[in-house]
Amino acid sequence: MQLTAERRARIRQRLEPILKACNPELEFIAVFVDSSRENLGVVAQLDEQPLLLKFGWVDFISIPDKLLREQVTAQLNKKLRRD
């Protein structure tokens, strides 16, 4: 599914500050919705490492910012954990 430019911009405006709060070096790259309209994918990058964050599309639309921040933080912590 293609998102309109306006929708992509609104998603970016909502997520970019959360990403920057987690790590100021994180760069928002792209956002997309799968063809079934069930999942929202966000591509971010830290240095040379791309990161894919996944959200339920319907959940993303209705989730309060506080819970979204917690989800983003949890996903980033899991992906950036260096064992």
Residue frames as qw, qx, qy, qz and C-alpha x, y, z in Angstrom:
[[0.000, 0.889, 0.458, 0.000, 0.00, 0.00, 0.00],
 [0.394, 0.373, -0.020, 0.840, 1.27, 3.44, -0.86],
 [0.249, -0.688, -0.446, 0.516, 1.02, 6.12, 1.77],
 [0.265, 0.903, 0.189, 0.280, 0.29, 9.64, 0.66],
 [0.451, 0.410, -0.287, 0.739, 3.05, 12.19, 1.11],
 [0.362, -0.613, 0.118, -0.692, 0.92, 13.90, 3.75],
 [0.906, -0.379, -0.090, -0.165, 0.46, 10.67, 5.73],
 [0.822, 0.130, -0.257, 0.492, 4.20, 9.86, 5.54],
 [0.167, 0.544, -0.234, 0.789, 5.00, 13.37, 6.76],
 [0.597, -0.585, 0.065, -0.545, 2.61, 13.05, 9.72],
 [0.959, -0.214, -0.154, 0.105, 4.09, 9.69, 10.70],
 [0.634, 0.317, -0.249, 0.660, 7.58, 11.16, 10.43],
 [0.127, -0.631, 0.163, -0.748, 6.58, 14.18, 12.56],
 [0.793, -0.504, 0.012, -0.341, 5.30, 11.83, 15.23],
 [0.970, -0.126, -0.069, 0.196, 8.18, 9.34, 15.23],
 [0.565, 0.566, -0.237, 0.552, 11.26, 11.45, 14.52],
 [0.224, -0.724, 0.342, -0.555, 11.27, 13.23, 17.91],
 [0.898, -0.359, 0.180, -0.177, 10.89, 9.87, 19.67],
 [0.903, 0.258, -0.089, 0.332, 13.81, 8.42, 17.70],
 [0.306, 0.677, -0.279, 0.609, 15.97, 11.47, 18.44],
 [0.539, -0.663, 0.271, -0.443, 15.10, 11.25, 22.15],
 [0.981, -0.166, 0.095, 0.041, 16.28, 7.63, 22.18],
 [0.686, -0.215, 0.300, 0.627, 19.48, 8.45, 20.33],
 [0.170, 0.821, -0.015, -0.544, 20.22, 11.82, 18.67],
 [0.072, -0.453, 0.712, 0.531, 22.22, 10.05, 15.96],
 [0.444, 0.332, 0.832, 0.024, 19.26, 7.96, 14.76],
 [0.163, 0.261, -0.353, -0.884, 18.10, 9.02, 11.32],
 [0.636, 0.411, 0.525, -0.388, 14.54, 8.48, 10.07],
 [0.183, -0.208, 0.723, 0.633, 14.79, 7.00, 6.57],
 [0.370, -0.080, -0.606, -0.700, 11.39, 5.74, 5.36],
 [0.466, 0.084, 0.667, -0.575, 7.94, 4.50, 6.32],
 [0.402, 0.071, -0.695, -0.592, 5.69, 2.02, 4.58],
 [0.701, -0.032, 0.463, -0.541, 2.58, -0.11, 5.10],
 [0.254, -0.097, 0.928, 0.254, 2.42, -3.70, 3.89],
 [0.265, -0.084, -0.631, -0.724, -0.05, -4.73, 1.21],
 [0.360, -0.448, -0.818, -0.018, -2.44, -6.27, 3.76],
 [0.171, -0.676, 0.003, -0.717, -2.58, -2.94, 5.64],
 [0.795, -0.514, -0.321, 0.021, -1.78, -4.75, 8.87],
 [0.724, -0.404, -0.044, 0.557, 1.76, -3.59, 9.54],
 [0.171, 0.978, -0.096, 0.071, 3.59, -0.30, 9.47],
 [0.848, -0.065, -0.019, 0.526, 7.32, -0.44, 8.91],
 [0.023, -0.991, 0.126, 0.030, 9.74, 2.33, 9.77],
 [0.837, 0.208, -0.109, 0.494, 13.31, 2.30, 8.55],
 [0.249, -0.953, 0.172, 0.022, 15.82, 4.20, 10.65],
 [0.802, 0.361, -0.274, 0.390, 19.59, 4.19, 10.57],
 [0.512, -0.831, 0.189, 0.103, 22.30, 4.53, 13.18],
 [0.269, -0.591, 0.633, 0.422, 25.69, 5.08, 11.61],
 [0.285, 0.289, -0.759, -0.509, 25.89, 2.29, 9.01],
 [0.061, 0.143, 0.973, -0.168, 23.30, 0.05, 10.70],
 [0.421, -0.238, -0.379, -0.789, 19.77, 0.07, 9.24],
 [0.145, 0.105, 0.834, -0.523, 16.97, -0.66, 11.69],
 [0.359, -0.299, -0.615, -0.636, 13.45, -1.80, 10.87],
 [0.218, 0.057, 0.651, -0.725, 10.79, -1.00, 13.44],
 [0.252, -0.271, -0.812, -0.452, 7.43, -2.73, 13.10],
 [0.279, 0.110, 0.489, -0.819, 4.04, -1.60, 14.37],
 [0.237, 0.505, 0.829, 0.043, 0.48, -2.76, 13.86],
 [0.100, 0.341, 0.342, 0.870, -1.04, -0.21, 11.48],
 [0.407, -0.695, -0.444, -0.393, -4.32, 0.16, 13.37],
 [0.661, -0.558, -0.305, 0.399, -2.48, 0.21, 16.70],
 [0.456, -0.007, 0.047, 0.889, -0.11, 2.93, 15.47],
 [0.070, -0.540, -0.366, -0.755, -2.97, 5.18, 14.46],
 [0.536, -0.693, -0.298, -0.379, -4.68, 4.99, 17.85],
 [0.747, -0.266, -0.394, 0.465, -1.82, 4.47, 20.32],
 [0.232, -0.971, -0.028, 0.052, -1.06, 7.33, 22.73],
 [0.397, 0.790, -0.401, 0.242, 2.38, 8.93, 22.35],
 [0.432, -0.627, 0.591, -0.265, 3.54, 7.62, 25.72],
 [0.878, -0.021, 0.474, -0.066, 2.90, 4.00, 24.72],
 [0.740, 0.660, -0.050, 0.117, 4.39, 4.59, 21.27],
 [0.044, 0.827, -0.511, 0.231, 7.54, 5.93, 22.92],
 [0.655, -0.396, 0.618, -0.178, 7.74, 2.78, 25.06],
 [0.906, 0.305, 0.294, -0.002, 7.34, 0.53, 22.00],
 [0.527, 0.795, -0.240, 0.179, 9.98, 2.41, 20.03],
 [0.212, -0.741, 0.591, -0.238, 12.40, 2.31, 22.96],
 [0.807, -0.184, 0.545, -0.130, 11.84, -1.43, 23.50],
 [0.859, 0.486, 0.139, 0.080, 12.38, -2.24, 19.81],
 [0.340, 0.839, -0.358, 0.229, 15.51, -0.10, 19.60],
 [0.451, -0.626, 0.600, -0.209, 16.96, -1.57, 22.78],
 [0.893, 0.029, 0.448, -0.039, 16.43, -5.08, 21.42],
 [0.758, 0.628, 0.056, 0.167, 17.91, -4.27, 18.01],
 [0.242, 0.840, -0.364, 0.321, 20.89, -2.31, 19.31],
 [0.768, -0.553, 0.314, -0.070, 21.80, -4.74, 22.09],
 [0.513, 0.623, -0.588, 0.059, 25.35, -5.81, 21.57],
 [0.909, -0.388, 0.117, -0.100, 25.99, -9.17, 23.17]]
